[in-house]
Amino acid sequence: MPTSNQAKKRMRTDAVRRVANKAVSSAMKTAMKKVLDAENTESAQAALPNAMKMVDKAAKKNIIHANAAARNRSRLTRAAGAS
């Protein structure tokens, strides 16, 4: 356990940030699944903009790396076109 006041504060703030990051990451993964599990091309194309938005937001907040975001965007676009 931390002994200094600063270390104690970091533990508290880390816990809050972890919950927020988990929420963004979970929302992003859910949006991506909607595109990947779409029944047809139209529904995949409809879900694509929201998934792209979620991926970009996660990258902007440094929850995922920028290259990982680019890779996810590419895979989503390919999957939406091939459905």
Phi, psi and omega in degrees: 000150181289150179251324181281156179297322180296319179294323177295318179295320179299322178298318179294313182292324178298321180296319179294315181294323180299317179295317180295317180295322179296321180295316180295316181297318180294317179297321179296314181296322178296317179296321179294321180296325179298324178287313185290330182262012182295144182289321183220175184296322183297315181290326177294317179295326180291324182275346185298313183300321179294319179295318178299318180298316181295319179297316180296320179295319179295321179292320180296326180272009180060030175278323171235158180288153181299322179291325177294322177296317179297319179295317179296318179299317180296315181294322179295316180298316179296318181293321181292327179282332185267349184299000000 
